[in-house]
Amino acid sequence: MSELAISGVEKSFGSTAVLRGLSLDVAEGMIAAVLGPSGCGKTTLLRVIAGFEVPDAGEIRIGGRTVASRTVGVPPERRTIGFVPQEGALFPHLSVRGNVAYGLGRSRERSARVLEVLDLVDLAHLVERMPHELSGGQQQRVAVARALAPRPALVLLDEPFSSLDAGLRSDVRDVVQAALRADGATAVLVTHDQEEALSTADLVAVMQHGRIVQAADPVTVYRAPLDLDVAAFVGDVIQVTARFSGGFADTEVGRLALRDPRPPDGVGVALIRPEQFVVVDRNGGPAPRTDSGLAVPATAGQQSFLGHDALLSVSLASGAVVTARALDPGPAGERPVWLSVRGSVNGYSTARGKTQRL
Amino acid sequence: MALLPLGYLIVVAARADPAVLLAQVVRPRSLMLLVSSVGLAAIVTAISVVLGVGAAWLIERSSLPGRRMWGVAAALPLAIPSYVAAFSWISAVPGIAGFPGAVVVLSLSCFPYVFLPTAAALRRLDPAMEEASRSLGIGAVATFWRVTVPQLRPAVAAGALLVSLYTLSDFGAVSILRYDTFTRVIFTSFNASFDRTPAVVLSGMLVLVTAVIVLAEARTRGRARYARLGSGAAREPSRIALGRMRLPAYGALGVLAGASLGLPLVTMGYWLSIGRSAEFDLPRILEAIGGSLVLAGGGAVVTMLLALPVGLLAARHSGRLPGLLERATYLGHAVPAIVIALSLVFFTVRYAIGVYLSIPLVLFAYAVLFLPLAVGTVRASAAQSPPVFEEVARSLGRAPRQVLRTITLPLAAPGIAAGTALVFLAAIKELTATLVLHPTGMDTLAIQLWSETSTRSYAAAAPYAALLMLVSVIPTYLLGRDRRRTGDLSSPLPAGA
């Protein structure tokens, strides 16, 4: 049984339709990431689930109970949710203890639970601090502990890590992820950062124009995006024109094996991730044999060095330019190379006017 | 509730014989009053604009040393009740009574209304704009007129509006200086006879005049469109070296500060030293202090209790009803205190004789007068806690009422306390409504000062004036220290209108 079930939810502000028949199911204990560009309605979705906004149509069920529909409208305080807003929003007049205990009743185990959830985020030693005495990352973790404390059926996180700087971000993310898992919480987080979504979530739901266009595990979303838009949003892609036949795509860069779901035979676009390209120096010998048949001659050009790896522009014989990700970009300047593709690729029958990303 | 007094005024006017009303309006005396009141307002406004803009420019844009000190000195006259200033002038220069005195005293009391927003606008002005103009080949003086002045216009206009409204509604200064304007004549005709028609007619005319001014200002503002002034220019604007003009500039500011601050202090010191043993009636002074504390304290609490729901509503919901409610409370701001007091008198005499001239009636009048001030602070302090706090609290299982108690109110508490203090200060300086409505036998500092000055017992009035200066200037200075920086005029309110 799914913990969160959203079906056909619509929400407009004035004449602007923000959610257009959005549906999403999240199973119990899962961490789902709603991934979408800024302004696609992610935050509105979260607020509708939390009950801060009333949907115009559709139904939302949390733990099997209908909380929003045409006839039902459960107020936020009775939805058993935990909400972690963007910057944490700790109550400035309460200590860490006061914040975390805020949602707990007057039960005896209250103070034990406070320490328990603070322990989950490694902050039990700061229980008497005031919010302004905490760093940004600590505030964010306390906000998560506060949301977890009343054992909500569902935890909602709004861009929880975007206000933290890059170094801190992954640490906090790991702690929060561990805390959510340790508590067995079902969680929905919204983000525009694909790396964050892919690394944190069990389920990545890609949102575009007020709808979920694909919801699947991170590997599937990355390896088998439903369409070119999704593909481009979850990572860099190179599109090359292709002719599909018998499970292969014949392209300028070789004969590439197609993944499921295979496109129908005919003309279309093959989608290659930059890290799939293999670039080796070309100095007079015959073309090496590779996964994609014989490697094709090309010219390596401009490099952009990223530290852990580098992006390398490679010009093909036709004049088209593709971007390859390489651990070692080799010497700067133009030089002749052999280009081939590792692994299988996705094929799409139509390109829908998208151009190649470099 | 805020509308009640005004509504009643309209009812009374409507019920009277139209012919009688008309006869009252076109009486030569009424028309003369119109000329004298509007004329005074116009002249005071013009002088205030000159003084305010001049001081703002000298302090913000010239190389004059001691800018901070001058800034404080130019803002402080606002805190001194105009009737205290009037007392010090007439007791020092008895010949000033009448029109000249009214012009001098009110201009010196009101010019900070223009100075504060203009100085703030000058500070916010992006120097890059002036530099762009200079780089396009426009000289310094031409740049000032073509770039700087247009940017200042909204600030100056807002200040001028406040000055003219204040002058029209001022009662204390003109009555002490014995210059007949609407407010003074309304009061005397109300005091002198039982026929309420003249007072009502004059009140109606006064309200109409203020309404015309407010509407006219709103219209001119509606047509002009000014881009929002850039938020906090990063760089200090270049200051213009005064050179040989330095001494005159110093002199001008010195005279201004001397006349608006120094003279009241000196006269007060003089009368205090003269009248020490003979005329000080300590029990009466203590009684007046007690009366002031009771009325101002009660008024502050009542006003704040009424302001809380309106302010919280206005801060959280932008719907039409809260907006309307909030605007209704601002009516008390635009309607002169004498009119509000009078309409309360008429209303209670007819429908609630039990509270006529009672403490609750005074408190109610304070609430009507100072609700805008209180609503403003509640609203601003509620805005201190963004809605996300309340949403988080709701998501943690707390019902709206609990959220209000545990989150919204605690976060707004410091602001609410400051607002209560502001209302208290405004109420302790309030003269007009207190004078009309106070229970017989109960005295306050303002009433004592007014009645002693009216009988020209200046030495006896001095201790009250000194006490009022004390409660006016010191807290205003403390409260206003950072407010001054933003040029926020919402508080403290004009003293003792």
Boltz contact constraints between the chains, C-beta under 6 A:
constraints:
  - contact:
      token1: [A, 50]
      token2: [B, 395]
      max_distance: 6.0
  - contact:
      token1: [A, 52]
      token2: [B, 391]
      max_distance: 6.0
  - contact:
      token1: [A, 76]
      token2: [B, 394]
      max_distance: 6.0
  - contact:
      token1: [A, 76]
      token2: [B, 395]
      max_distance: 6.0
  - contact:
      token1: [A, 77]
      token2: [B, 394]
      max_distance: 6.0
  - contact:
      token1: [A, 77]
      token2: [B, 397]
      max_distance: 6.0
  - contact:
      token1: [A, 77]
      token2: [B, 398]
      max_distance: 6.0
  - contact:
      token1: [A, 77]
      token2: [B, 399]
      max_distance: 6.0
  - contact:
      token1: [A, 81]
      token2: [B, 395]
      max_distance: 6.0
  - contact:
      token1: [A, 83]
      token2: [B, 392]
      max_distance: 6.0
  - contact:
      token1: [A, 83]
      token2: [B, 395]
      max_distance: 6.0
  - contact:
      token1: [A, 85]
      token2: [B, 388]
      max_distance: 6.0
  - contact:
      token1: [A, 89]
      token2: [B, 388]
      max_distance: 6.0
  - contact:
      token1: [A, 89]
      token2: [B, 389]
      max_distance: 6.0
  - contact:
      token1: [A, 89]
      token2: [B, 392]
      max_distance: 6.0
  - contact:
      token1: [A, 91]
      token2: [B, 389]
      max_distance: 6.0
  - contact:
      token1: [A, 93]
      token2: [B, 410]
      max_distance: 6.0
  - contact:
      token1: [A, 93]
      token2: [B, 411]
      max_distance: 6.0
  - contact:
      token1: [A, 102]
      token2: [B, 396]
      max_distance: 6.0
  - contact:
      token1: [A, 103]
      token2: [B, 396]
      max_distance: 6.0
  - contact:
      token1: [A, 103]
      token2: [B, 397]
      max_distance: 6.0
  - contact:
      token1: [A, 150]
      token2: [B, 397]
      max_distance: 6.0
